[in-house]
Structures are given as structure tokens and as C-alpha cells.
Amino acid sequence: MKTSIATVSLSGDLRSKLEAIAKAGFDGVEIFENDFLVFDESPRQVGQMVRDHGLEISLFQPFRDFEGMPEPLRSRTFDRAERKFDLMQEMGTDLVLVCSNVSPAALGGLDRAAADFRELGERAARRDLRVGYEALAWGRHINDHRDAWEVVRRADHANVGLILDSFHTLARKIDVNSIRSIPKEKIFIIQLADAPLIDMDLLYWSRHFRNMPGEGDLPVLEFMRAVAATGYDGYLSLEIFNDQFRGGSATAISVDGQRSLLYLGDQVRRTEPDIALPVPEMPPRSGVEGIAFIEFTIDESEAPQFEALIRTLGFRRAARHKTKSVTVFQQGDIRLVINTESRGFANSSYLVHGTSAYAMGLLVDDARATHRRALALGAETFAQPVDEGEIEMPAVHGVGGGIVYFLDRHSDLGSIWDVEFDPVDDLSATSAGLSSIDHIAQTMHYDELLTWLLFYTSLLEAHKTPLVDIIDPSGIVRSQVVENAAGSLRITMNGAENRNTLAGRFIADTFGSGIQHLAFKTDDIFRTADVLAAGGFVSLAISPNYYDDLEARFGLDPHFTERLKAHNILYDKDERGEYFQLYSPTFSGGFFFEIVERRGYRGYGAANAIFRIAALRKFLEPADMPRA
Amino acid sequence: MKTSIATVSLSGDLRSKLEAIAKAGFDGVEIFENDFLVFDESPRQVGQMVRDHGLEISLFQPFRDFEGMPEPLRSRTFDRAERKFDLMQEMGTDLVLVCSNVSPAALGGLDRAAADFRELGERAARRDLRVGYEALAWGRHINDHRDAWEVVRRADHANVGLILDSFHTLARKIDVNSIRSIPKEKIFIIQLADAPLIDMDLLYWSRHFRNMPGEGDLPVLEFMRAVAATGYDGYLSLEIFNDQFRGGSATAISVDGQRSLLYLGDQVRRTEPDIALPVPEMPPRSGVEGIAFIEFTIDESEAPQFEALIRTLGFRRAARHKTKSVTVFQQGDIRLVINTESRGFANSSYLVHGTSAYAMGLLVDDARATHRRALALGAETFAQPVDEGEIEMPAVHGVGGGIVYFLDRHSDLGSIWDVEFDPVDDLSATSAGLSSIDHIAQTMHYDELLTWLLFYTSLLEAHKTPLVDIIDPSGIVRSQVVENAAGSLRITMNGAENRNTLAGRFIADTFGSGIQHLAFKTDDIFRTADVLAAGGFVSLAISPNYYDDLEARFGLDPHFTERLKAHNILYDKDERGEYFQLYSPTFSGGFFFEIVERRGYRGYGAANAIFRIAALRKFLEPADMPRA
């Protein structure tokens, strides 16, 4: 499967864009004209530079305001086209994108447009070039791919074809099945982009909000299945206009782009098996049973304090690594692995100091197949030297440079706890009834949120929930969740837009992006709260005003509200059920724990987030401290 | 005139918000319920805290999903209202905002809603409270202030009134004249917000894009004139939801807010002279004849190099300050003041070192009246010790802490050049035909763009042009222009969103926000270019690819294109005329000069911006340098 990306999708100058694109594994690149124009090399040199990077120019674009022009504009437009044909031949590409005319001077009429394209096709043919016509969603007369296709059909010239762009078709909610009957040889290239569903002016939406297939809400898969059904086997090419991407790292955006196309191709292959598109084979998305463990790296000096904290939460020391300074604390199905090794990755210099939940183990159907899929999708493998008798656990780099391990029950990995660890008989802790990890919360720059959303959803049998804006007192945090149908995998991802927000501070001042909190599940929050209190656990103090409002809002029994308030338990209710949340204060500057009980409820208490954030802020900045 | 602002408009906790609001001069504050709920003090203490800041609670808000509920929801809603009434009495406010119901459970019907409000009014009256009804633009049944007013009219209760919000009315393009016939005593409070004109979902627009009156594109003045015509003389209260403001400084946003209301009031007073609204008197907006001078602060060591550069641009030394180390270079009407004093503000420690265009002098109709208006609108005055025989020039702090001086021709300020300076006979430079300052370009964080837009437009007879996005290779720079009708004042303002853009680097690495470049006007760009070249001036090198495209795009004569290319002159053309631009490389890391010729053209060559930026970047980062 040939993949390509338009230079306009990335930040930087042309040379650095090409480097990033080549490194991410693309086969081709669309040269966006302005990227060439601002560059100092000649077209011939630019072409050579592209080929030196092992890339092909999939498309030169855009040529604007062409069809339907009255004279004398028409003649000048053809002259302009000839100049661009010169340039394309110098550069070494045979395909140009002509987007539908938006000029107020343009005249309508399919036959007029078809005649213009026939002539352009003739001129292109003399030079062995090809012209692709794309309907912009805001084109003056042509803004629907069905009309563009009719123009191409009537132009009836071998060198004139259609260019389909998922954004333009899907933004206008045009039935994608209209694509299935187009002859594949008339589709010159496929451009792909997704976008979040926000109802707004199409041009503004397109110019600022596009993202990679799978990162947004448009049915790009349905679009691509229709394309594949024609027998199309050419380039899948990304054309993404996005403010965030323009400000981000060209390398990271390129990796995401390549991943999005491979994942899209893989989905098409599984749903339209007879396609001509040569999609690379890879293992299927992996089912996830749950989070097998969370590994913390801790300085020796901080370990006693941290262990004392998790003991108050009802965890007991369950196992000790046979050769390494690694201990497992357990409660129910939850395993917290405490790593105080001074060698190895867990304490390598590129992680900041202090306590950090730097790794998670995912219990999947087939760990090594999952790892192969991750690598096929461009993830970076992670391996450490393994001592004799130890099992090498497959792993990749995840959010903020943290590690994602894969385990399963069927392979040798299922016995890792028995093989590498010795059990410890620890009777000092009383269980608080915590049974499993309900969810983990990862915090990152908003820039990275889409990256990790795509990472998880392309790798695992999981879906994303709609984006929620959480109003932090100092700004907005964008929150989105990856979860599986069983609810056994739940990862909430918080993207901080500025460093004044609590999430932003977590990134800037403490750990860098990573796991900011862990939520454990209980079946009886009040019993758990009693056990915790008896053990000396101090919960995060919530404003009393919250409880007065809660009682009025849900019409709660005052005795019930009193119980919530006594334990600083947050509450939510929706049509599905009830939700209870209890927080620890932050530990070592940023990390904290949550305990939840779900009574049918499936959300994450978004309405309570501001109360949690305000309480954490208050904990971090007592009122008598001076303020900025 | 009583001004107020909703706590939701600002970032921070309640106490810091109140501090900022009080400091900016507001009389009242709307308590947004969540700001209270996350706060740990009781309602009584919060009320006291507000009053301790010298503020009044203008409104408690919002009370949601009230009218039209079927039983048993209706009873619960009234219970909920009684709880909020308790809270309001504790807090010490008599007015609550009820926004129109958005619940799917709500039933329609004006009479049903009116009956609910009559009952609520009865309950409120028992406690001497008042209820204001506001139509949300996305309310389920009521989304138009005319319907909300009909509900209030039918409720027919002294304690039930209307709340008008400019956003909700103007977003739906409702005729504001419908407000003029509402009895003033039934308008309980006026909420004000503006917004940029972007066609999108109303709720999304409202939640993310609102800004201060005068900062956006809505006809808020027309709205306010209609309100004033009723005889309304109560609070003007800001309710602004804006992602940027939430991440910004509460103090700066509060100052902007107060300024926006005072300016709005002032405009209403001048257009509806018989109003009851007690708007404070201030001098009118000032006409501007032009930019009288730009003052540079320069280290002694860099001064010779800088003076050599401006000499190649055709400036000659024209005057020297009688007592200070300050020199004036002149060409046509352009005065560049070079300040190498080591004492005084120009070189005070809070300005960064190097060369900085830190001050501008505006030639206005009446300098001291302009200064009074600026102070009335909350600007910070600037004064330096004045020696005997010197004239004190009125000034305020401007963008990035730079200084804006005011001069005029009528007062003693008109003779300042003669009084304080000695002429110098300098024959060493040849004039390059530069006649005046065409425009100055100020660069700032995007956060501050609206601040300075409001500053200039509220103070001077000038208007703003629509926002333009400039695609820097590393992100987006938002650009907006303040200009007067004569074209003698033109300030382009560039807001950088991230520090990777060229504008962002200017702010982060060199001067802080301020004047990034100066554009001089010539009547003959080619003659000017010849003189400059003869004097050794090296212009900023533009990519040859630019000229090939230019020729094709505009159908230019190849000889003409060659002349442009030979001098690195950028070119643009629109229906009004032609535009020529020539740039210097950057000086001392960031600042640069531009020379322009206008042949009827009124814009700023936005299409050329990416070429200028790419060329400057190349100048700053030669191709053989390693890249990130």
C-alpha cells in the first residue's frame, strides 16, 4: 500500500519536512506549492531532493480557479497552467490537483467545465502529464464529488481524472456509496483527512480542525471502503490542515500520519476482503482483559513513604523479584510494582526524579502478536537486557516516554510472577476492598492527545469517547477516554493547553507527561472509606459548598449527603446509574490515587472534575500563600 | 455607570478573581455558581469577601432548567430554587439569573412558563429577592429575547424581570430595536459580550469564542443603544466565556473588560445623548495625523552599527538633544530617535538589552486630551523626571511595556524639536525618497492581541480590519490591523501562538513583545532600491521561485518581474491597485525595516508574508546549520 502526505500538513521548511516524511515510512509526498515557492532551490533540485529521500512526488497541488473562466481570464488561466506544467516536468511529477473554482468570476455549467478540462487534458497529454479534479466543499459551482465526476466523465480524456478527498465528501455528508461505481482508472489519487464533529463554516473547519483518519469523528473508514470497492490500488495521501499540527513536531506528526493510514488500510482489508489495495498483513487489534500491573520507579529514599501510603490503601507486599530490587504490592487483582533499582530504564536519567508511574502492563489476548502489531503501526519497541531465567516481556514506548508492556495468560508470560518473583507473606495490611484498576489517567500536552488516542485505538480493541472540555480554574483541559466494551480497559487522557492548569503543571513541573492518577474500583465505597480512615488515610478535602449543591441538584436524602461529605466522596448520577469518587491528595508533587464505585454508571464524573481540581490546587497552594 | 463582570470570565480562584476585578475598577461582580461551589468558605463569608473588596454582587447565576417542567420534576425544581434563595440571602444578593430551559424534559408554551415564573416570583418576593429570565440562544423552547420578554410580561410579577445578553440576541441576528419598547424597570440586568464572526454551532461559539465588547465583530453598540433608549441605568455586566481568557492573567483581562464597558458607554452617550445611563465624561477619541517618531534604545556599543544601517536607508542625523545622549535621524517626515542614555526608562533594567524600538510618538489632534482619555480608559500613565526647560510629553504604557507618547501641533508640544534639540548639519547621507512611516508592526503573544486592539481603537479614531491567519512554517500567526480612514495611522499587530513561529521567537528570544518592524513609504520603489543598493544596503533575499509564480499568477511582463527579482521586491495586486515591498534582514536578532510603495493598494501584502517569513528564517538559520 502506497502512502503519501502533503507537505502542508507539517511544520518546518521543505527539507526538514521531507526528512520527517521519509523517516516515518511514507512512499510519496504531495508538494504543496507554497512550500516549494518559499524554498530557494530550483524545481529540478527540489525533485532531486525528494528522490534523494527515497520519496516520490505523488501530486503537485493546488492549481486554483481554473474551470469556467470567461475570456480573457480563461486564456490567462491556461497560460498559468502551462507554467505549472513546466515546473512539474522540471520537478519530476506527472499529476497536478485542480480544485474546483471559488472565484466570483467563474461561470457555471458542467459542459463548460468539461470542455475546459478536455483542453487542459490535451495540453497535459502533450507532456505526459495528468490532471486530477477535486470538488472543494465550498467550490462556487462544483462542491460535490458527484458533480466533479460528471465533469471528468464528460471531459472524456485519458489524462483527466478525479481526486477524492474524504473531508470534502464527508463534511457535506455526501453518500459515499456514490463512489463505488466510479471506474478505478479515473480516480487519480485519494486524499484523506478526518475532523472532529463541530458544526461550523466548512472552510474554517477545514483550514483549522482537520486531523488524521481515526483521530476525528468522520466516517473515513466507510469512505475508504467505497474507494477500495472500485479496485483502486494507488496512493492513500494525507492532506491535513491543523493549527496544532503546524505548531508541532514534524517527526511526531508524520509517524501519526503513517500509523493512521496503515490502520485505515488494515480496517478496510478486514471489512472488504476482495480489495486490490495491497495492505500489509498484521495481527488484528488485540482484546484487552485489563491492566495487569502498574510499575512505579521510586528513589530509595522515597520508597518507605510511598509504601506506607499504599498500605493505608489496603495493599500488602505480595512478592519480591528474585534478583532485582523490585517489589509487588497487591490487592484484589491490582498489582503495583515498586522498582527501586538504580540501573535499568526505570531509573535512567531521561526520566525525571521522584515517584513516577512510568510503566503499565496490559493483559491482552496474545502479547507477542500485539507487540508485532504495535511495531507494524510504527511504535518504538522497548527492550532491556534480560538475565538468565527471566522472561522477556514485549514492550513499546508510550505516553511521555513511559513503557507499555504486553502480557497474556497463554504463553510463558502468564507465569512471569511465579518465575521471576518469590511470594512474600505480609499480613500487616487490611484489604480496603479494592478489586481492580477502574481506569488510569494519563496527562499530556494537548498536542499529544491525538497521538495517543490513535496509538491505543489502532492497537487495541477499544474505542474513544467524545472530547470533553474540563474547565480548570486556570484554563481548559481537554479530556478524552479510550475504553473497551467490557469496561476492563479505561484510560482517560487529559491534554493540557497551558502550563497554568493543574494538568499543565503536572507536565511542566513534575514528571513530564505520563500517568497522573490511578483509579481503583470498590464494590462498597463507604466500607472502603471506613477501612481507609481507620488505617490513617487522609482523603482530599472537598468544599462543603459542593455537598449543599449536590443535595439540591439530585434531591438527595440529607443523611446520605452527610455520609458523602464525611468521607469527602464525590457523587454523580445519570440515566444509567450512580458513581462515587474518593481521592488521595497528591504524592511527591503530582501523582494521586482515586477510588471509585460504579452502580451501573459508565462515565467518569466529568461534572466533578472542577471540584477535584480545585481541591488539589488548594492542597498544593494553601490559601495563605502569596499568589501571582 | 455601574460596571460588573461574571467570575466565570477570569482564571484563578474566587479570591484572586475578586482582587483583579476590584483593582480594575468594577462596581459589581456576578457570582458564577461553580466559582462559589469549589470555594471552601460559606456563602456568608463569600458575600463578606466580595464587600471587603468594595464590590457588590450584581447577580447570582445561573439557575438552569427551570420553566416548563412536568411533575414531579417541577416540584423538585422549585425545591432547588428555594435552596438557592437561601444561599443568595446568606451571600447578600437579591438577583438570580434563570436561563431558558434546555432539558429534553421541558414542556413548551408561553403561558406554562409564565405561570412557573409567577410562582417563582411569589416565592422570591417573600424573601425580597428578584428573578431575571434570560433566553439562551440554544434554549429548547425559548431562545429569543422577545419570547422571554413575553413570558415575563405574562408572569406579570414585580419580582420577575428580563435579563438581556448581547451575545444571545446578536448571535441569532435578532433585531435589537425590539428591545426599545421594553419598560426599563423590567430589565433587571444587561449582560454584554462580543464575538468574532465565525459561522458555527451557537453553543460552541458561545463557550469558546466570546470576547469583550469592541474586540469582536457583533453590533454590540447597536444592542446597547437600544437598551439605553429604554432608560435603563443599571449594571453593564460582562459575561465572557473564552478559552484564551481562562488561561490568561485575571488582572489584564479585568482591565480590558472595564475598558470595553467604559468605551461602549462613551459611544452610546455620543450617539444617544438623552440616555439615563450615567456614563462618565471623557474627551472624544482622538484623530491621528501620523506617527511623529519612533524611539530606539541602543547600547552605546551597538549604536555605530545601527546608525550605519539607517544611513544606508537614506537617513541623516538631523538634531541632537541639548542635554541628553539622544539623536534624531530624519528622512522626509520620518524621525528615528536614537537614545543611548544609560539612565532613564529607555535603558531601565526591565527592558532587555540590545536594540529596541521601545517607544512611538503619535501626532494627535490634542495630545493632553488624548492622554486624559487614555487614563479614563484605564491606561497606565508614564512619566519621567523632566529637566528645567524641557517639555513633559504625555505618555502611557503600551504593548510589551513600550511607551506611547502623544504630541500635537497646537500646544507647546509642537515645538519640542526646537526647544529640546539642536539642529545638526549632516550632509553625509543621500535621501532614498522615504517620505513617511507607512505602518509599524507590533508583535505580541496572541493573548495580548485583543488587549491592544481595544486599546488603540478605544483611544484613537481608528478601526480594526478582519483577523488574518498567516501561516508561518512553524505555526500560525494571527494578524490584525488598526488603521485610520486617512491611512496615516497603520499598526499591524501579530499575535504569536507558539514560540516556534518567527513572531514567537521574537517575543521569546529577543525583545519581548513590541515593535518588530517599521515600514517606510516611498513613491518610487525602484528608485529607492537603486539608491539603497548604491549605498551598500543589502536587501532580504527572496526565493527565485517566488518570482516565477508571481509572473504566472498576475501575467506580468517578464522584464518587470526581472526588475522586482533583481531588487528582492515583493509584489501584490488587488482590485484597488499595486503594492511593492522591500525588506532589510533582521538587525540585532529580531528588528527589521520594510520599504513599501502603494499604488492605490490598501492592504499589507498578506499573501507575501510567508515569503518574507521564510526568507527571514533562512537569514537567521542558514541551511547548513543543524535543525531540530
Interface residues (C-beta under 8 A of the other chain):
Chain A: S11 G12 D13 R15 S16 E33 N34 F36 L37 V38 F39 D40 S42 P43 R76 D79 R80 R83 K84 L87 I198 D199 M200 D201 Y204 R207 D243 R246 G247 D469 I471 D472 P473 S474 G475 I476 E497 N498 N500 T501 A541 S543 P544 N545 Y546 D548 D549 E551 A552 R553 G555 I610 F611 I613 A614 A615 R617 K618 A623 R627
Chain B: S11 G12 D13 R15 S16 E33 N34 F36 L37 V38 F39 D40 S42 P43 R76 D79 R80 R83 K84 L87 I198 D199 M200 D201 Y204 R207 D243 R246 G247 D469 I471 D472 P473 S474 G475 I476 E497 N498 N500 T501 A541 S543 P544 N545 Y546 D548 D549 E551 A552 R553 G555 I610 F611 I613 A614 A615 R617 K618 A623 R627
